[in-house]
Amino acid sequence: MDNQFWRIERRPDGTDFGNALALVDAPLPDLAEGEIRIRNALISMDAGTRLWLTDREDGYQPPLPTGAPMTGLVVGHVIASRADGFAEGDLVRAFGVWGRISQVDAVLSGAITLDPAVSDRKAWFGPLGMNGWTALWGIEQTAAAQPGERVIVSAAAGATGILAVQIAKLLGCEAWGIAGGAEKCGYLTEEIGIVGAVDYKADDVGSQLDAAGGFDVYFDNVGGPMLDEVLLRMNHYGRVAVCGLLADYNTGTRTAPREFDQILMRRLRVEGFFSPDFMDQGERLTARLKTWLDQGSLKMPYDVTHGLENTLSAYEKLFTGGNIGKVIVELET
């Protein structure tokens, strides 16, 4: 049986993914004990996977080698199984490959069966997936946001950020977002209903942040210069929950806050967190998020690209600000 998938040919320069990955065909190996074969229906586009395309050995996960298939979260149906607990026809989510079929070790890939009664299976990537887990954990656990506190989230129109601002609201906080452009900021205030949005593409970022009057929590998805801007406007004893470093992913530079001294001056707590660290809490987090989703308290816009051959254009949106909400590639199955 053959598979078609995106293979890493070389390390990309910035967002030049077309010269770094190639769409290839290759036969699948025999199914080994403990493996499942998934016919991918949806592939999740996630900015953090950009680190796997670098040579960086000190990241939160090792880089993928050249010549390997590109890895990412997938949702699809099991078409063959030699793993306990997985049967043909099961709807599953796992770390698979950017391809038509993912053949993976059920345990190492984190494969789980999904409730087919959920009407929109895209939700298993957004509110009911790692974006939802990360948003909830980061706001409630890492940042320890309390009712009445002022919370600001960068990349607030992205898949994790858009959930983080809503969860902050649900927990009784005053939610603010940072996003690029009037359209995204308007979406956050008018459709999502947060108190205010800062347009980082405008010239007056500092005065926009000043208008909020100081922040108790910063949910940071981007690092870079924006971190400096927010550090100068944190309230004493505030918390910075570091979720991502989008500003660094394509450049290879390292974030070194110019305003690092504000951590001492304002007695701030800064902590990084990473979703695999709390995957064992996934069932509990999903149940909580599903309650809000079923109540209509969580919204998620989806940016859907059709066709495996168009995967790279979908991926690029994550780094150029070309999306609102969750970016997904949908395959014909």
C-alpha positions in Angstrom: 0.0 0.0 0.0 1.4 3.4 -1.0 1.3 6.6 0.9 1.6 10.3 -0.2 3.2 12.6 2.3 5.4 15.7 2.8 9.0 14.8 3.4 11.7 17.1 4.9 14.3 17.7 2.2 16.3 20.5 3.9 16.0 23.1 6.7 13.7 26.0 5.5 14.9 29.5 5.3 12.2 31.6 7.0 8.8 30.7 5.5 10.3 29.2 2.3 8.7 25.8 3.0 8.3 25.0 -0.7 12.0 24.6 -1.1 12.4 22.6 2.1 9.6 20.0 1.9 8.5 17.8 -1.0 5.3 15.9 -1.6 6.4 12.3 -2.3 4.9 8.8 -2.7 6.3 5.8 -1.0 5.1 2.3 0.1 4.0 1.8 3.6 5.9 -0.8 5.7 4.1 -3.8 7.1 2.1 -3.0 10.2 4.1 -3.9 13.3 2.8 -5.0 16.7 1.4 -2.0 18.6 0.9 0.1 15.5 -2.2 1.5 13.9 -2.8 2.8 10.4 -4.9 6.0 10.1 -6.5 7.4 7.0 -6.1 11.1 7.8 -9.2 13.3 7.4 -7.8 16.5 9.0 -4.2 17.7 9.7 -3.6 20.4 12.3 -1.3 23.3 11.5 0.7 24.3 14.6 3.4 27.0 14.8 5.4 25.1 17.4 6.2 22.4 14.8 8.5 24.9 13.1 11.1 24.1 15.7 11.2 20.5 14.4 12.4 21.9 11.0 15.5 23.6 12.6 18.8 22.1 13.7 18.1 23.3 17.3 18.9 20.6 19.8 17.9 22.5 22.9 14.3 23.0 22.0 11.4 21.4 23.8 11.6 18.5 21.4 14.4 17.3 19.1 14.4 18.4 15.5 13.1 16.0 12.8 15.9 14.7 10.5 16.0 15.5 6.9 14.5 12.7 4.8 11.8 12.1 7.4 8.1 12.7 7.0 6.8 16.0 8.5 5.0 15.3 11.7 1.8 16.8 13.1 -1.5 16.1 14.8 -4.0 14.3 12.7 -7.6 13.2 13.0 -8.9 10.2 11.0 -10.2 6.7 11.0 -8.3 3.6 11.8 -8.1 1.4 8.7 -5.8 -1.3 10.2 -4.7 -2.1 13.8 -2.3 -4.3 15.6 -2.7 -2.3 18.9 -4.9 -3.1 21.8 -7.8 -0.7 22.2 -8.0 0.4 18.6 -10.2 -1.2 16.0 -10.9 -0.6 12.4 -13.3 2.3 12.0 -12.4 4.1 15.2 -12.1 7.9 15.0 -8.8 8.8 16.5 -6.4 11.7 17.1 -2.6 11.1 17.1 0.7 12.6 16.2 1.0 11.3 12.6 2.4 12.6 9.4 1.4 15.3 6.9 0.1 12.7 4.5 -2.8 10.7 3.4 -2.1 7.9 5.9 -0.4 7.9 9.3 1.2 4.6 10.4 2.2 5.1 14.0 2.9 3.4 17.3 -0.4 3.9 19.2 1.4 4.7 22.5 4.3 6.8 21.2 2.0 8.9 19.0 -0.4 9.6 21.9 -3.3 8.1 19.9 -6.7 8.4 21.5 -10.1 7.3 20.4 -12.6 10.2 19.9 -16.4 10.4 20.5 -18.0 10.3 17.0 -21.0 12.0 18.5 -19.2 15.4 18.4 -20.8 16.9 15.3 -17.8 19.0 14.2 -14.7 16.8 14.3 -12.5 19.9 13.7 -13.2 20.7 17.4 -10.8 17.9 18.3 -8.0 20.2 17.2 -9.3 23.4 18.6 -11.4 23.7 21.8 -11.2 19.9 22.6 -7.6 19.5 21.6 -4.2 20.7 22.6 -5.0 24.3 21.8 -7.9 24.1 24.3 -5.8 22.3 26.8 -3.0 24.8 26.5 -5.3 27.8 26.8 -7.0 26.4 29.9 -3.9 25.2 31.6 -2.0 28.4 30.9 -4.6 30.7 32.1 -5.8 28.8 35.2 -2.7 26.8 36.3 0.5 28.4 35.1 -0.7 32.0 35.3 -3.1 31.3 38.2 -5.5 34.1 36.9 -8.0 35.2 39.5 -11.5 36.7 39.0 -11.2 40.5 38.5 -7.6 40.4 37.3 -6.6 42.0 34.0 -5.3 39.4 31.5 -3.7 40.1 28.2 -2.9 37.4 25.5 -0.6 37.8 22.5 -1.4 36.1 19.2 -5.0 36.4 20.5 -6.6 35.8 17.1 -4.7 32.5 16.7 -5.9 29.1 17.7 -4.6 29.0 21.3 -4.9 32.8 22.0 -8.5 33.0 20.9 -9.4 30.3 23.4 -7.2 31.8 26.1 -9.0 35.2 26.1 -12.4 33.4 26.2 -11.3 31.2 29.1 -10.0 34.3 31.0 -13.5 35.8 30.5 -15.2 32.6 31.7 -13.0 32.7 34.9 -14.2 36.2 35.7 -11.1 38.1 34.4 -10.9 41.3 32.3 -9.6 39.9 29.0 -7.5 41.8 26.5 -5.8 40.6 23.3 -2.9 41.5 21.1 -3.4 40.9 17.4 -2.2 42.2 14.0 -4.6 44.5 12.1 -7.9 46.1 12.6 -9.9 43.1 11.3 -8.5 40.8 13.9 -8.8 43.3 16.7 -12.4 44.0 15.7 -13.2 40.3 15.6 -11.8 39.9 19.2 -13.9 42.8 20.6 -17.0 42.4 18.5 -17.4 38.7 18.0 -15.5 37.2 21.0 -16.5 40.1 23.3 -13.3 40.8 25.1 -12.7 44.2 26.7 -10.1 45.5 24.3 -7.6 44.6 21.7 -4.1 46.0 20.9 -3.1 46.2 17.2 0.6 45.5 17.2 0.8 46.6 13.6 -0.2 50.2 14.6 2.4 52.8 15.5 1.1 53.4 19.0 1.4 50.0 20.6 2.7 51.5 23.9 -0.1 53.9 24.3 -2.6 51.2 23.4 -1.2 49.0 26.2 -1.2 52.0 28.6 -4.9 52.5 28.0 -5.6 49.2 29.7 -4.0 50.4 32.9 -1.6 47.5 33.8 -1.8 43.7 33.6 -1.9 41.0 36.2 -1.4 38.2 33.7 0.4 38.0 30.3 -0.3 34.8 28.3 2.7 35.0 25.9 2.6 33.3 22.5 5.2 35.3 20.7 8.2 36.5 22.8 10.3 39.1 20.9 9.8 42.8 21.3 6.2 42.5 22.4 7.4 40.8 25.6 9.4 44.0 26.4 6.4 46.2 25.8 4.2 44.1 28.2 6.8 43.7 30.9 6.8 47.5 31.2 3.1 47.4 31.9 2.7 44.5 34.3 1.3 45.1 37.7 3.4 44.2 40.7 3.3 40.4 41.5 2.0 39.6 38.1 2.5 36.4 36.2 3.8 35.7 32.7 2.9 32.4 31.3 5.1 31.6 28.3 3.4 29.4 25.8 5.2 30.1 22.5 8.0 32.2 20.8 6.5 32.9 17.5 8.7 35.9 16.9 11.7 33.5 17.0 10.6 30.5 15.0 11.5 31.6 11.5 14.5 33.8 12.3 16.5 31.5 14.5 17.2 34.3 16.9 16.7 34.0 20.7 14.4 36.2 22.7 16.4 38.2 25.3 14.1 40.7 26.9 15.6 44.2 27.0 13.4 44.9 30.0 14.4 41.8 31.9 15.0 43.9 35.0 11.2 44.5 35.3 10.9 40.9 36.5 12.7 42.0 39.6 11.4 45.5 39.9 7.8 44.4 39.6 8.3 41.0 41.4 7.0 39.1 38.5 6.8 35.3 38.1 7.7 34.0 34.6 7.0 30.4 33.8 7.1 28.4 30.5 4.7 25.5 29.9 4.3 22.9 27.2 1.2 20.8 26.5 2.8 17.3 26.6 3.7 18.0 30.2 0.0 17.7 31.2 -1.2 15.3 28.6 -2.2 12.9 31.4 -4.8 15.5 32.4 -6.3 15.6 28.9 -9.5 13.7 29.7 -10.3 16.0 32.5 -9.4 19.2 30.6 -11.4 18.0 27.6 -14.5 17.3 29.7 -14.4 20.8 31.1 -13.8 22.4 27.7 -16.6 20.4 26.2 -19.1 21.7 28.8 -18.3 25.3 27.7 -18.3 24.3 24.1 -21.8 22.7 24.4 -23.0 25.8 26.2 -21.9 28.0 23.4 -19.4 29.7 25.6 -16.4 28.9 23.4 -16.1 30.1 19.8 -13.5 28.9 17.4 -13.3 30.1 13.8 -11.6 27.6 11.4 -9.4 28.5 8.5 -9.7 25.3 6.4 -7.5 24.5 3.4 -8.6 21.7 1.2 -6.1 19.2 -0.3 -2.9 17.7 0.9 -1.1 19.4 -2.0 -2.0 22.8 -0.5 -0.6 22.1 3.0 2.4 24.4 2.8 0.3 27.4 1.9 -1.9 26.7 5.0 1.2 26.3 7.2 2.7 29.6 6.0 -0.4 31.5 7.3 0.7 30.8 10.9 3.9 32.8 10.4 2.5 35.6 8.2 -0.6 36.4 10.2 -2.9 35.2 7.4 -5.5 33.5 9.6 -8.0 34.0 12.3 -8.5 30.9 14.6 -7.4 27.4 13.9 -5.7 26.5 10.6 -6.6 23.0 9.4 -5.9 21.0 6.2 -8.8 18.9 5.2 -8.3 15.8 3.0 -10.7 14.0 0.8 -11.4 10.6 2.3 
